[in-house]
Amino acid sequence: QVQLVDSGGGLVQAGDSLTLSCAASGRTASNLAMGWFRQAPGKEREFVAATSRNAGGFYYADSVKGRFTISRDNAKNTVYLQMNSLTPEDTAVYYCASSPRWGYALYNKNNYDYWGQGTQVTVSS
């Protein structure tokens, strides 16, 4: 079992930055790949970013590439999502998730076993 707790969401203005955190506990989280997904109202949950278990690989959705950065601190069992140049289109509930997979499998939400409760990010224009 892995427990994930998302935090760091909030209301910001377009162009602002925000950093989300995901604290993992339970089964050795450092052995798992970690990802961030988001879900806007009326839309499906979509991939945002992921990092392999040893932080040797990083994967981003085209819509956030160059603006968002995923990182992890295995000593703290925490994964971060630094979000810059936010736009109203980034408004969504953001979820972190863990996966035993690697590589391009991390783009698929069906390859993740455990999920955080989500944290709301709202970007006003």
C-alpha angles and dihedrals in degrees: 000000000000124000118205126191118191122202143158103071123136149132116299138161126252110280094028127120131233135180122213123200132203119195115200128200138167122042110036099290092188088070092060133078114241131212143180123222132176137205125199122197111285093007135101122257108269136198117256109168142332141190129203119244094263093039089245094124131046127189129189139183112244090242093064103030110127093016105058128052126193120203138164138208107203092187088063096033087232133134123199136201113201109198121194133178092021119197131193087257088068091064108121145104107281121213131189119211140180129228137186089210130088142205121016091350085079091073090068117081090206089069093064121093105188131038138193122234093255134247124230120239116189121183117193123204 
